Structure formats: structure tokens, C-alpha cells
């Protein structure tokens, strides 16, 4: 007896697994199964077990061959100096994208008004000598400069 019904199409199937198979084909947006994303290559997997197997087979050797990892983008390098050269790209890009730099802590901002707001927290921190959290960057200030 077909006891399982698709909410979207009204299709009737024999089992829960048949209903899930139907939904995967005809209602992909209704498929609420989790997807596990590989942080090294972006490939998607339907189970954590499959993701872990993929990482072990695909990326373990890669990590052994290239032990130096950039924590900004996840890219691996054979030599430490190659990583250092690569890191400069991230720094350069950040400086270009965030030209407004705080002269007290070095934090950079894209928009000048955000720097002005940030500087108020330095001033307030000096007045109160207490911990304050910057709404822009989230930095906590505990001591007077």
C-alpha cells in the first residue's frame, strides 16, 4: 500500500526511502539533508564520513608534500618562503581594500566614518579606563593607551 505522500506533488509511494528518492529527483529544494563542504577544495558531500574519507584520500598526501598552510585561504606550500610571499598578497589586498588605518592600534577600515567611530572607543577607553568593545571590529580595549 502506498502510504507515503509527497507534500509538493501528491505522489504516493510505498516506503519512506522511496519518498526520499522521489524528493531528491523532483523536489531538490525540499531536500533538507546536510551537505558537508571540504574546506580545502570546496567539494560537497552528503555525509561527514564521505567528507573525511575524501580528505584522507585526496588531501593527506597534499599536506605531507606541502606542509606550510595559509590560514587566510587554505592554500598549501612546499616551502615556508613561498608561503611568506603568498601572505604578502593578502596583506596588499587588505591595505588596498582598507585604506583608513587607526594610528593607535593599526586596525584598517574601508570607509573613513568607520575609522572615526572606532577611534571613539579609544577615546572612551582612555576616559573610563574600562573594557570597551568596538562595534565595527569587535576589538576589546582594557587599558588606557
Secondary structure, 3 states (H helix, E strand, C coil): CCCEECCCCCCEECCHHHHHHHHHHHCHHHCCCCCEECCCCCCEECCHHHHHHHHHHHHHHHHHHCCEECCCCCCEECCHHHHHHHHHHHHHHHHHHCCEECCCCCCEECCHHHHHHHHHHHHHHHHHCCCEECCCCCCEECCCC
